[in-house]
Amino acid sequence: MPQLIGILVLVAYIFGVVKFLQGFQRTDFSGNQIGLALLWPVLFVMNGNYRKNFFKALKGS
């Protein structure tokens, strides 16, 4: 069971990275797209502006 949870967390992390990179042009950010994508869980929790832009990237609005 713990392995399944670990796999699901990894899949969610990779999904977030890929979707953020695909929608990066919709955000207000101008650089370091790899760093912002790889650190998305930490930035999402700690930064309201990042959270807003993350949703822009995912939803396309």
Summary of the structure (lengths in Angstrom):
residues: 61
radius of gyration: 12.2
end to end distance: 37.0
largest distance: 40.7
contacts: 146
relative contact order: 0.17
helix: 80%
strand: 0%
